Amino acid sequence: MTITLFLGSLLASIGLSIPIAFALLVSAVVLMLHLDLFNSQILAQNLVNGADSYTLLAIPFFLVAGEVMSRGGLSKRIVALAMTLVGHRKGGLGFVAIFAAIIMASLSGSAVADTAALASMLLPMMRQAGYPLGRSSGLMAAGGIIAPIIPPSIPLIIIGVAGGISISKLFLAGIVPGLIMGATLVLMWLFMTRKEDLVVAKKATRAERWEALKKSFWAILLPVIIIGGIKTGIFTPTEAGVVAAVYAIFVATVIYRELNIAELYSVLTQAARSTAIVMFLVAAAMVASWLISIAQLPMMVADLLSPLVDNPRLLMLAIMGIVLIVGMVMDLTPTILVLTPILMPIVKLAGIDPVYFGIMFVLNCAIGLITPPVGNVLNVITSIGNLKFEKAVSGVMPFALAYMVILLLFVAFPQIITVPLYWLAG
């Protein structure tokens, strides 16, 4: 009954087009009334406490870094470097998109921001070169969702806070799966373009490659600083966000000189708006999370999944199926915030590594960003590429299916994630 009330009120609110944050508050109030615990002061106190987290301070700083990256010339130089390295191959612009997506993922941590930056630069070039628009947009969307996996990642920060998982370990654990996603896109694109008659760009000279590398050096140095600093313990993920923001602003304003004071104000304003949206969502979810614990919903779900607790792989398969279905109709952040408090106790009971679970959860939710009926990243692509949603869906589906195969591979062999993690973590 309690589970039905919570999910029913949440889904009904979403169905009435109430914003997710307010829908979470509505479901929280319904639970409070059901448990005869309603108290507006407790509601307000938990709402404030939900956003009162030192770790969450990393979010606004990484959002600033991502905005500066796309508007301060960092993204443009990364794409230019990729063009000199792989642009001359058959289907070269696709490989440029994949290479740039991996590098940009290590700068911003936002799937939507990375997809928008890549698509605005490369889709016009691919259209002009005669690339199939649906397939090209699908590749761009699939490349964009590498951002939530490779550090620094805002979704990894959120699941770390929601699930009490080490964010430093989540960052280190995301490197190998993110690179595997990129390698999968390369193989898929090689297979898709093997019989295509596409325009091949002229191969860049060694001098042109060196020049592109010099121009992009300061942009590429940013992920090295972030990952190196976290791994060596020089700074925490929150401090890494501050370093990333200050470094990106310095490079964009002083070295590249493509961001003036007026544009910087616009960047900071946009980052502030995005931060407000995310933080209110997190705060509302923490209210719901507190009530989920009080109502013992995790124990009820554990009873439903209890036959699978003794088989961690089968349990993970069931959980991933649930998350995939929810992720298709709900955005990444609310999915993390709603399901993590419910599923984490079951995961710990089954002896599943919480860091491994966090990576799998975020990867699963990221796939939801490129699957209908919602697919926020798909909506970005259709807007920038000026194409129908159905065409974008058909173009992205081969890549989404490939990602699902990777997900199944990680379920069958968790060591693909855990062994590199603990080697990197020392």
PAFI-790242 format. One record per residue: x negated, y negated, z of N, C-alpha, C in turn. Coordinates in steps of 0.2 Angstrom, whole numbers, padded with zeros to 4 digits, always signed. Atoms other than C-alpha are relative to their C-alpha. Layout:
N
XYZXYZXYZ
...
END
This chain:
426
-0004+0006+0000+0000+0000+0000-0004-0006+0000
+0004+0006-0001-0014-0012+0005-0004-0001-0007
+0004+0001+0006-0024-0009-0011+0005-0002-0006
-0005+0002+0005-0008-0011-0022+0002-0007+0001
-0001+0007-0001-0004-0028-0013-0006-0004-0003
+0006+0004+0002-0022-0034-0016+0000-0001-0007
+0000+0000+0007-0023-0029-0034+0006-0003-0004
-0006+0003+0003-0005-0033-0038+0000-0007+0000
+0000+0008-0001-0006-0051-0031-0006-0003-0005
+0005+0002+0004-0023-0053-0040+0001+0000-0007
-0001-0001+0007-0018-0047-0057+0006-0004-0002
-0006+0004+0002-0001-0056-0056-0002-0007+0000
+0003+0007+0000-0010-0072-0052-0004-0002-0007
+0004+0001+0006-0022-0070-0067+0005+0000-0006
-0005+0000+0006-0007-0065-0078+0004-0006-0001
-0003+0007+0000+0001-0082-0073-0005-0005-0002
+0005+0004+0003-0015-0090-0080-0002-0005+0006
+0003+0004-0006-0020-0096-0062-0008+0001-0001
+0007-0001+0000-0039-0099-0062-0002+0006+0005
+0003-0006-0004-0049-0084-0055-0001-0002+0007
+0002+0002-0006-0055-0093-0040+0007-0001+0005
-0006+0001-0003-0037-0098-0035+0004+0007+0001
-0003-0006+0000-0031-0081-0039-0003+0005+0006
+0003-0003-0005-0043-0074-0027+0002-0002+0007
-0003+0002-0007-0037-0085-0013+0007+0002+0001
-0007-0003-0001-0019-0080-0017+0000+0007+0003
+0000-0007-0002-0023-0062-0015-0003+0001+0007
+0003+0000-0007-0033-0066+0001+0006-0002+0005
-0006+0002-0004-0017-0075+0008+0005+0006+0001
-0005-0006+0000-0006-0060+0003-0003+0005+0005
+0003-0004-0005-0018-0049+0013+0001-0002+0007
-0001+0003-0007-0018-0060+0028+0007+0001+0002
-0007-0001-0002+0001-0060+0028+0002+0007+0001
-0002-0008-0001+0002-0041+0026-0003+0002+0007
+0003-0002-0007-0010-0039+0041+0002-0004+0006
-0003+0004-0005-0001-0052+0051-0006-0004+0003
+0006+0003-0002-0018-0062+0052+0000-0007-0003
+0001+0006+0003-0013-0078+0043-0002-0006+0005
+0002+0006-0004-0022-0093+0050-0004-0005-0005
+0003+0004+0005-0026-0108+0039-0007-0002+0002
+0007+0001-0002-0042-0112+0049-0005+0005-0001
+0004-0006+0002-0049-0095+0047-0001+0000-0008
+0001+0001+0008-0046-0097+0028-0005-0005-0002
+0005+0005+0002-0055-0113+0027-0007+0001+0002
+0007-0001-0003-0069-0108+0038-0004+0005-0004
+0003-0005+0005-0072-0092+0027-0002-0003-0006
+0001+0003+0006-0071-0103+0012-0006-0004+0000
+0007+0003-0001-0085-0114+0018-0006+0004+0001
+0005-0005-0002-0095-0100+0025-0002+0004-0007
+0002-0004+0006-0094-0091+0008-0005-0004-0005
+0005+0004+0004-0104-0105-0001-0006-0002+0004
+0005+0002-0004-0115-0108+0014-0006+0005+0000
+0005-0005+0001-0130-0098+0008-0006-0003-0003
+0006+0002+0003-0148-0102+0005-0002+0003-0006
+0002-0004+0006-0150-0089-0008+0004-0003-0006
-0004+0002+0005-0136-0096-0018-0002-0007-0003
+0003+0007+0003-0146-0113-0020-0004+0002-0006
+0003-0001+0006-0155-0104-0034+0004-0001-0006
-0004+0001+0006-0140-0105-0045+0000-0007-0003
+0001+0007+0003-0140-0124-0048-0006-0001-0003
+0006+0001+0003-0158-0124-0051-0002+0004-0007
+0001-0004+0006-0158-0110-0064+0005-0003-0005
-0005+0003+0005-0143-0118-0072-0003-0007-0003
+0003+0006+0003-0153-0135-0074-0006+0003-0005
+0006-0002+0004-0168-0125-0081+0003+0003-0007
-0003-0003+0006-0156-0116-0094+0002-0006-0004
-0003+0006+0004-0148-0133-0099-0006-0004-0003
+0006+0003+0003-0166-0141-0101-0003+0004-0006
+0003-0004+0005-0172-0126-0111+0004-0001-0007
-0004+0001+0006-0158-0128-0124+0000-0007-0003
+0000+0007+0002-0159-0147-0125-0006-0003+0000
+0007+0003+0000-0177-0150-0122-0005+0002-0004
+0005-0002+0005-0185-0141-0136-0003+0007+0001
+0003-0006-0001-0190-0125-0128+0003+0006-0004
-0004-0005+0004-0177-0114-0137-0003+0000-0007
+0002+0001+0007-0182-0122-0154-0007+0003-0001
+0007-0002+0001-0201-0118-0151+0000+0008+0000
+0000-0007-0001-0197-0100-0146+0002+0003-0007
-0002-0002+0007-0187-0097-0162-0005-0001-0005
+0006+0001+0005-0201-0105-0172-0005+0005+0000
+0005-0005-0001-0213-0093-0165+0002+0007-0002
-0003-0006+0002-0202-0078-0168+0000+0000-0008
+0000+0001+0007-0201-0084-0186-0006+0002-0003
+0006-0002+0003-0219-0083-0189-0003+0007+0001
+0002-0007-0001-0221-0066-0181+0004+0005-0004
-0004-0005+0003-0207-0056-0188+0005-0002-0006
-0005+0003+0005-0197-0068-0200-0001+0003-0007
+0002-0002+0007-0206-0060-0215+0003+0007-0002
-0002-0007+0001-0199-0043-0213+0007+0001-0003
-0007-0001+0003-0183-0036-0221+0005-0001+0006
-0004+0001-0005-0169-0042-0211-0003-0004+0006
+0005+0004-0004-0182-0054-0203+0004-0004+0005
-0004+0004-0004-0169-0066-0196+0003+0003+0006
-0003-0004-0005-0161-0053-0186-0005+0002+0005
+0006-0001-0005-0178-0048-0178-0002-0006+0004
+0002+0006-0003-0181-0066-0175+0005-0001+0006
-0005+0001-0005-0164-0067-0165-0001+0005+0006
+0002-0005-0005-0169-0051-0155-0006-0003+0004
+0006+0003-0003-0186-0058-0151+0001-0006+0004
-0001+0006-0004-0180-0075-0146+0005+0001+0006
-0005-0001-0005-0165-0068-0136-0004+0003+0006
+0004-0003-0006-0178-0058-0125-0004-0005+0004
+0004+0005-0003-0189-0073-0122+0005-0005+0003
-0005+0005-0003-0174-0085-0119+0003+0003+0006
-0004-0003-0006-0166-0072-0107-0005-0001+0006
+0005+0000-0006-0182-0074-0096-0001-0008+0002
+0000+0007-0001-0179-0093-0096+0007-0003+0004
-0007+0003-0003-0160-0096-0092+0004+0004+0004
-0005-0004-0004-0151-0081-0085+0007+0000-0002
-0007+0001+0002-0135-0086-0094+0001+0003-0007
-0002-0003+0007-0127-0075-0108+0003-0005-0004
-0004+0005+0004-0116-0089-0114-0005-0005-0003
+0005+0005+0002-0130-0102-0114-0005+0003-0006
+0004-0002+0004-0142-0091-0123+0003+0002-0007
-0004-0002+0006-0129-0085-0136+0001-0007-0004
-0002+0006+0004-0124-0103-0140-0006-0003-0003
+0006+0003+0003-0142-0109-0142-0003+0004-0006
+0002-0004+0005-0147-0094-0153+0005-0001-0006
-0005+0001+0006-0131-0095-0164+0000-0006-0003
+0000+0006+0003-0132-0113-0167-0006-0001-0004
+0007+0001+0004-0150-0112-0173+0000+0005-0006
+0001-0005+0005-0149-0095-0183+0006+0002-0004
-0005-0002+0004-0132-0092-0189+0001-0003-0006
+0000+0004+0007-0132-0106-0202-0006+0003-0005
+0005-0002+0004-0149-0099-0208+0002+0007-0003
-0002-0007+0002-0142-0081-0209+0005+0000-0005
-0005+0001+0005-0127-0087-0218-0003-0002-0007
+0003+0002+0006-0138-0096-0231-0004+0005-0003
+0004-0005+0003-0149-0081-0233+0004+0006-0003
-0004-0005+0002-0134-0070-0237+0001+0006+0004
-0001-0005-0005-0134-0060-0221+0008+0001+0001
-0008-0001-0002-0116-0052-0217+0001-0004+0006
-0001+0005-0006-0109-0065-0205+0003+0004+0006
-0003-0004-0005-0099-0052-0195-0006+0004+0004
+0005-0004-0003-0114-0041-0192-0005-0005+0004
+0005+0005-0003-0126-0056-0189+0003-0003+0007
-0003+0003-0006-0114-0064-0176+0000+0006+0005
+0000-0005-0005-0112-0047-0168-0007+0001+0003
+0007-0001-0003-0131-0045-0166-0002-0006+0005
+0001+0006-0004-0132-0063-0159+0003+0001+0007
-0004-0001-0006-0119-0059-0146-0003+0006+0004
+0003-0006-0004-0127-0042-0141-0007-0002+0003
+0006+0002-0002-0144-0051-0140+0001-0005+0006
-0001+0005-0005-0136-0065-0129+0001+0004+0007
-0001-0003-0007-0131-0052-0115-0006+0003+0003
+0007-0002-0003-0149-0047-0112-0001-0005+0006
+0001+0005-0005-0149-0063-0101+0002+0002+0007
-0001-0002-0007-0140-0056-0086-0004+0005+0003
+0004-0006-0002-0152-0042-0085-0007-0002+0001
+0007+0003-0001-0169-0050-0087+0000-0006+0004
+0000+0005-0005-0174-0061-0073-0003-0006-0004
-0004+0002-0005-0171-0075-0069+0007+0001-0002
-0006-0002+0002-0153-0069-0069+0005-0003+0005
-0005+0003-0005-0138-0079-0061+0004+0006+0002
-0004-0005-0003-0127-0063-0060-0004+0005+0005
+0004-0004-0004-0141-0053-0052-0001-0004+0007
+0000+0004-0006-0142-0067-0039+0007+0001+0004
-0007-0001-0003-0123-0066-0036+0001+0007+0003
-0001-0007-0003-0123-0047-0034-0004+0001+0006
+0004-0001-0005-0137-0048-0023+0003-0003+0007
-0003+0003-0006-0128-0060-0011+0007+0004+0002
-0006-0003-0001-0111-0051-0013-0001+0007+0003
+0001-0006-0002-0119-0034-0010-0006+0001+0005
+0005-0001-0005-0133-0038+0002-0006+0004-0003
+0005-0004+0003-0146-0032-0010-0006-0005-0001
+0006+0004+0001-0164-0039-0012+0000-0003-0007
+0000+0004+0007-0164-0052-0026-0007+0001-0003
+0007-0001+0003-0183-0050-0028+0000+0007-0004
+0000-0006+0003-0181-0032-0031+0005+0001-0006
-0004+0000+0006-0166-0034-0043-0003-0004-0006
+0003+0003+0005-0176-0046-0053-0006+0004-0003
+0005-0005+0003-0191-0034-0055+0003+0006-0003
-0003-0006+0003-0179-0020-0058+0004-0001-0007
-0003+0001+0006-0171-0029-0073-0004-0001-0006
+0004+0001+0005-0186-0031-0083+0000+0006-0005
+0000-0006+0004-0187-0013-0090+0007+0001-0004
-0007-0001+0004-0168-0011-0094+0001-0005-0005
-0001+0005+0005-0168-0028-0103-0005+0001-0006
+0004-0001+0006-0183-0023-0114+0003+0006-0004
-0003-0006+0004-0174-0006-0118+0006-0003-0004
-0006+0003+0004-0159-0016-0123-0003-0004-0006
+0003+0004+0006-0170-0027-0135-0002+0005-0005
+0002-0005+0005-0178-0011-0142+0005+0004-0003
-0006-0003+0003-0161-0003-0145+0003-0005-0005
-0002+0005+0006-0156-0019-0155-0004+0001-0006
+0005-0001+0005-0172-0017-0165+0002+0006-0004
-0001-0007+0004-0168+0001-0170+0006-0001-0003
-0006+0001+0003-0150-0003-0173+0000-0004-0006
+0000+0005+0005-0154-0018-0184-0005+0003-0006
+0004-0003+0006-0168-0008-0194+0005+0005-0004
-0004-0005+0003-0155+0006-0197+0006-0004-0005
-0006+0004+0004-0141-0007-0203-0003-0003-0006
+0002+0004+0005-0152-0017-0214-0005+0004-0005
+0005-0004+0004-0162-0002-0222+0002+0000-0008
-0002+0000+0007-0151-0003-0238+0002-0007-0003
-0002+0006+0002-0147-0021-0238-0005-0004-0005
+0004+0004+0005-0153-0033-0252+0000-0007+0003
+0000+0006-0003-0158-0047-0241-0007-0004-0002
+0006+0004+0002-0170-0062-0244-0005+0000+0005
+0006-0001-0005-0187-0060-0236-0004-0006-0001
+0004+0006-0001-0196-0075-0230-0008+0001-0001
+0007-0001+0001-0214-0078-0234-0004+0001+0006
+0003-0002-0006-0226-0071-0222-0005-0006+0002
+0004+0006-0003-0234-0084-0210-0007+0002+0000
+0008-0001+0000-0253-0086-0211-0002+0000+0008
+0002-0001-0007-0263-0083-0195+0000-0007+0003
+0000+0007-0002-0265-0102-0194+0007-0002+0002
-0007+0002-0002-0246-0105-0194+0002+0004+0006
-0002-0004-0006-0244-0091-0181-0003-0003+0006
+0003+0003-0005-0257-0099-0170+0003-0007+0002
-0002+0006-0001-0250-0116-0172+0007+0001+0004
-0007-0001-0003-0232-0109-0167-0001+0002+0007
+0002-0003-0007-0240-0100-0152-0002-0006+0005
+0002+0005-0004-0248-0116-0146+0006-0005+0002
-0006+0004-0001-0232-0126-0148+0005+0003+0005
-0005-0003-0005-0222-0113-0138-0003+0002+0006
+0004-0003-0006-0235-0109-0125+0003-0002+0006
-0003+0002-0006-0227-0120-0112+0006+0003+0002
-0007-0004-0001-0210-0112-0114-0001+0007+0002
+0001-0008-0001-0217-0094-0114-0003+0000+0007
+0003-0001-0006-0227-0098-0098+0005+0000+0006
-0005+0000-0005-0211-0101-0088+0002+0006+0003
-0001-0007-0003-0206-0083-0086-0005+0003+0003
+0006-0003-0003-0223-0078-0082-0001-0003+0007
+0001+0003-0006-0224-0091-0068+0006+0003+0005
-0005-0002-0004-0207-0085-0061-0001+0007+0002
+0001-0007-0001-0210-0066-0062-0006+0001+0004
+0006-0001-0004-0228-0068-0056+0001-0003+0007
-0001+0003-0006-0223-0079-0042+0004+0004+0005
-0005-0005-0004-0209-0067-0036-0004+0006+0002
+0004-0006-0002-0220-0052-0037-0005+0000+0005
+0006+0001-0005-0235-0059-0028+0003-0003+0007
-0002+0002-0006-0224-0066-0015-0001-0008+0002
+0002+0007-0001-0229-0084-0018+0006-0004+0002
-0006+0004-0002-0211-0090-0018+0006+0005-0001
-0006-0004+0000-0193-0082-0015+0004-0002-0007
-0004+0001+0006-0180-0081-0029+0003-0007+0000
-0003+0007+0000-0172-0098-0023-0006-0005-0001
+0005+0004+0001-0189-0106-0023-0002+0000-0007
+0001-0001+0007-0192-0099-0040+0005-0004-0005
-0005+0004+0004-0176-0108-0046-0002-0007+0000
+0003+0007+0000-0184-0125-0040-0006+0000-0005
+0006+0000+0005-0200-0121-0049+0002+0000-0007
-0002-0001+0007-0191-0116-0065+0003-0007-0002
-0004+0006+0002-0180-0132-0065-0006-0006-0001
+0005+0005+0000-0195-0144-0061-0005+0001-0006
+0004-0002+0005-0206-0135-0073+0003-0002-0007
-0004+0002+0006-0193-0136-0087+0001-0007-0002
-0001+0007+0000-0190-0154-0084-0006-0003-0002
+0006+0003+0001-0208-0158-0084-0002+0001-0008
+0002-0001+0007-0212-0149-0101+0005-0003-0005
-0005+0003+0004-0196-0156-0109-0001-0008-0001
+0001+0007+0000-0200-0174-0104-0007-0003-0001
+0006+0002+0000-0218-0175-0103-0004+0003-0006
+0004-0004+0005-0226-0162-0115+0004+0000-0006
-0003+0000+0006-0213-0160-0128+0004-0007-0002
-0003+0007+0000-0205-0177-0125+0007+0000-0005
-0006+0000+0003-0188-0172-0132+0006-0001+0004
-0005+0001-0004-0178-0176-0117-0001-0007+0004
+0001+0006-0004-0176-0194-0111+0004+0000+0006
-0003+0001-0007-0169-0201-0095+0008+0001-0001
-0007+0000+0001-0151-0203-0102+0002+0007-0002
-0002-0007+0001-0151-0185-0109-0001+0004+0006
+0001-0003-0007-0158-0179-0092+0006+0000+0004
-0006+0002-0004-0143-0187-0083+0005+0005-0003
-0005-0004+0003-0132-0178-0095-0001+0008+0002
+0002-0007-0002-0141-0161-0092+0002+0001+0007
-0001-0001-0007-0140-0163-0073+0008+0000+0001
-0007+0000-0001-0121-0168-0074+0003+0007-0002
-0003-0007+0003-0117-0152-0085-0002+0005+0005
+0002-0006-0004-0127-0141-0073+0004-0001+0007
-0004+0001-0006-0118-0149-0058+0007+0003-0001
-0007-0003+0001-0101-0145-0066+0000+0008+0000
+0000-0007+0000-0106-0127-0069-0001+0003+0007
+0002-0002-0006-0113-0126-0052+0007+0000+0005
-0007+0001-0004-0096-0132-0044+0004+0006-0002
-0004-0005+0002-0087-0119-0054-0002+0007+0003
+0003-0007-0003-0098-0104-0049+0001+0000+0007
+0000-0001-0007-0099-0109-0031+0007+0000+0003
-0007+0000-0003-0081-0112-0028+0003+0007-0001
-0002-0007+0001-0078-0095-0036-0003+0005+0005
+0003-0004-0005-0091-0087-0025+0003-0001+0007
-0003+0001-0006-0083-0095-0010+0007+0003+0001
-0006-0004+0000-0066-0089-0014+0000+0007+0000
+0001-0007+0000-0072-0072-0017-0003+0003+0007
+0002-0002-0007-0081-0072+0000+0006+0001+0005
-0006-0001-0004-0064-0075+0008+0004+0006-0001
-0004-0006+0001-0056-0061-0001-0005+0006+0002
+0005-0005-0002-0072-0050+0003+0001+0001+0007
+0000+0000-0008-0070-0054+0022+0007+0004+0001
-0007-0004-0001-0051-0048+0021+0000+0007-0003
+0001-0007+0002-0056-0033+0011-0003+0004+0005
+0003-0003-0006-0067-0028+0025+0005+0001+0006
-0005+0000-0005-0054-0032+0038+0006+0006-0001
-0005-0004+0002-0041-0022+0028-0002+0007-0001
+0003-0007+0001-0053-0007+0026+0001+0003-0007
-0001-0003+0007-0051-0006+0008-0005+0004-0003
+0005-0004+0002-0068+0001+0005+0001+0007+0002
-0001-0007-0002-0063+0016+0016+0005+0003-0004
-0006-0004+0004-0047+0019+0006-0003+0002-0006
+0003-0002+0006-0057+0019-0010-0004+0005+0001
+0005-0006-0002-0070+0030-0002+0004+0007+0000
-0004-0006+0000-0056+0042+0002+0002+0003-0007
-0002-0002+0007-0050+0042-0016-0006+0003-0004
+0006-0002+0003-0068+0045-0022-0004+0005+0004
+0003-0005-0005-0073+0057-0008-0003+0006-0003
+0002-0006+0003-0074+0072-0019-0006-0001-0004
+0006+0001+0004-0088+0064-0029-0006-0003+0004
+0006+0003-0004-0099+0057-0015-0006+0005+0000
+0005-0005+0000-0109+0073-0015-0004+0001-0006
+0003+0000+0007-0113+0071-0033-0001-0007-0002
+0001+0007+0001-0121+0054-0035+0001-0002-0008
-0001+0001+0007-0122+0055-0054+0007+0000-0003
-0007+0000+0002-0104+0059-0056+0004-0005+0003
-0003+0006-0003-0099+0046-0044-0002-0007-0004
+0002+0006+0004-0109+0033-0054+0004+0000-0006
-0003-0001+0007-0101+0039-0070+0007-0003+0001
-0006+0002-0001-0084+0036-0062+0001-0007+0002
+0000+0007-0001-0088+0019-0055-0002-0004-0006
+0002+0003+0006-0096+0014-0071+0007-0001-0005
-0007+0000+0004-0079+0019-0080+0005-0006+0003
-0005+0005-0003-0069+0008-0068-0003-0007-0001
+0003+0007+0001-0081-0007-0069+0001-0002-0008
+0000+0002+0007-0081-0006-0088+0007-0002-0002
-0007+0002+0001-0062-0006-0089+0002-0007+0003
-0001+0007-0003-0061-0021-0077-0004-0005-0004
+0004+0005+0003-0075-0030-0086+0003-0002-0007
-0003+0001+0006-0065-0029-0102+0005-0006+0000
-0006+0005-0001-0051-0040-0095-0002-0006+0005
+0002+0005-0005-0061-0050-0082-0007-0002-0001
+0006+0002+0001-0076-0061-0083-0005+0003+0004
+0005-0003-0003-0093-0056-0077+0000-0001+0008
+0001+0002-0007-0094-0066-0061+0005+0002+0005
-0005-0003-0004-0077-0062-0054+0000+0007+0001
+0000-0007+0000-0079-0044-0058-0005+0002+0006
+0005-0001-0005-0095-0044-0047+0003-0001+0007
-0002+0002-0007-0087-0053-0033+0006+0004+0003
-0006-0004-0003-0071-0043-0032-0002+0007+0001
+0001-0007-0001-0078-0025-0034-0006+0002+0004
+0006-0002-0004-0095-0026-0026+0002+0001+0008
-0002-0002-0007-0088-0027-0008+0004+0006+0001
-0003-0006-0001-0077-0013-0011-0004+0007-0002
+0004-0006+0002-0089-0001-0020-0007+0001+0004
+0006+0000-0003-0105-0005-0010+0000+0005+0006
+0001-0005-0005-0101+0005+0005+0000+0007-0002
+0000-0006+0003-0097+0020-0006-0006+0002-0003
+0007-0001+0003-0113+0018-0015-0005+0002+0005
+0005-0001-0005-0123+0018+0001+0002+0007+0003
-0002-0006-0003-0113+0033+0008-0003+0006-0004
+0002-0005+0005-0118+0043-0008-0007+0000+0000
+0007+0000+0000-0136+0038-0005-0003-0002-0007
+0002+0003+0006-0137+0029-0022-0004-0007+0002
+0004+0006-0001-0151+0015-0023+0004-0006-0001
-0004+0007+0001-0142-0002-0020-0003-0004-0006
+0003+0004+0005-0155-0010-0032+0002+0003-0007
-0002-0004+0006-0151+0003-0046+0007-0001-0001
-0008+0001+0001-0132+0001-0043+0001-0007-0002
-0001+0007+0002-0134-0018-0044-0002-0001-0008
+0002+0001+0007-0143-0017-0061+0005+0003-0005
-0005-0004+0004-0130-0004-0068+0006-0004+0000
-0006+0004+0000-0116-0015-0062+0000-0006-0004
+0001+0006+0004-0122-0031-0070+0000+0002-0008
+0001-0003+0007-0127-0021-0086+0007+0001-0003
-0007-0002+0002-0109-0014-0087+0004-0006-0001
-0004+0006+0001-0101-0031-0084-0002-0004-0006
+0002+0004+0006-0112-0039-0097+0003+0003-0007
-0003-0003+0006-0106-0027-0110+0008-0002-0001
-0007+0003+0000-0088-0033-0105+0000-0007-0004
+0000+0007+0003-0094-0050-0112+0001+0000-0007
-0001-0001+0008-0094-0043-0130+0005+0005-0002
-0005-0005+0002-0079-0032-0129+0007-0004+0001
-0006+0003-0001-0061-0037-0132+0004+0003+0006
-0004+0006+0003-0048-0043-0127-0003-0007+0002
+0003+0007-0002-0058-0057-0117-0006-0001-0004
+0006+0001+0003-0076-0056-0122-0002-0007-0001
+0002+0007+0000-0082-0074-0117-0006-0001-0005
+0005+0001+0004-0098-0072-0127+0002+0001-0008
-0003+0000+0006-0088-0067-0142+0004-0006-0002
-0003+0006+0002-0078-0082-0141-0005-0006-0001
+0006+0005+0002-0094-0093-0141-0002+0001-0007
+0002-0001+0007-0099-0084-0157+0005-0002-0005
-0005+0002+0005-0083-0086-0166+0001-0008+0000
+0000+0008+0000-0083-0105-0161-0005-0003-0004
+0005+0003+0003-0100-0108-0167-0001+0002-0007
+0001-0003+0006-0100-0096-0182+0006-0002-0005
-0006+0001+0003-0082-0102-0187+0002+0006-0004
-0003-0006+0003-0076-0084-0190+0006+0002+0004
-0005-0003-0004-0061-0074-0184-0002+0004+0005
+0001-0004-0005-0061-0065-0168-0001+0007-0002
+0000-0007+0002-0057-0049-0176-0007+0002-0004
+0007-0001+0004-0073-0051-0188-0006+0001+0005
+0006+0000-0005-0084-0054-0173+0000+0006+0004
-0001-0006-0003-0077-0039-0164-0003+0006-0004
+0002-0006+0005-0080-0027-0179-0008-0001-0001
+0007+0001+0000-0098-0035-0180-0004+0002+0006
+0004-0002-0006-0103-0032-0162+0001+0007+0002
-0001-0006-0003-0095-0015-0159-0005+0005-0001
+0006-0004+0000-0110-0005-0165-0005-0001+0005
+0005+0002-0006-0121-0014-0153+0003+0001+0006
-0003-0001-0007-0109-0013-0139+0000+0008+0001
+0000-0007-0001-0107+0006-0142-0008+0003+0002
+0007-0001-0001-0127+0007-0142-0001-0001+0007
+0001+0002-0007-0127-0002-0125+0004+0005+0004
-0004-0005-0005-0114+0011-0118-0004+0006+0000
+0005-0006+0000-0126+0025-0123-0005-0001+0004
+0006+0002-0005-0140+0016-0114+0003+0001+0007
-0003-0001-0007-0128+0015-0099+0000+0007+0002
+0000-0008-0001-0125+0034-0100-0007+0003+0002
+0007-0003-0001-0143+0037-0101-0003-0002+0007
+0003+0002-0007-0147+0027-0085+0004+0003+0005
-0004-0004-0005-0133+0036-0076-0003+0007+0000
+0003-0007+0000-0141+0053-0081-0007+0000+0003
+0007+0000-0002-0159+0047-0078-0001-0007+0004
+0001+0006-0004-0159+0034-0064-0007-0002+0001
+0007+0002-0001-0178+0035-0063-0003-0005-0006
+0002+0005+0005-0179+0025-0079+0000-0007+0003
-0001+0007-0004-0174+0010-0068-0004+0000+0006
+0003+0000-0007-0181+0015-0051-0007+0001+0000
+0007-0001+0000-0198+0021-0055-0004-0006-0002
+0004+0006+0001-0204+0005-0064+0001-0005+0005
-0002+0005-0006-0195-0005-0050-0005+0001+0005
+0004-0001-0006-0205+0003-0036-0008-0001-0002
+0007+0001+0003-0221+0002-0047-0002-0007+0000
+0001+0007+0001-0219-0016-0050+0000-0003+0007
+0000+0002-0006-0214-0019-0032-0005+0002+0005
+0006-0003-0004-0229-0010-0026+0002+0004+0006
END
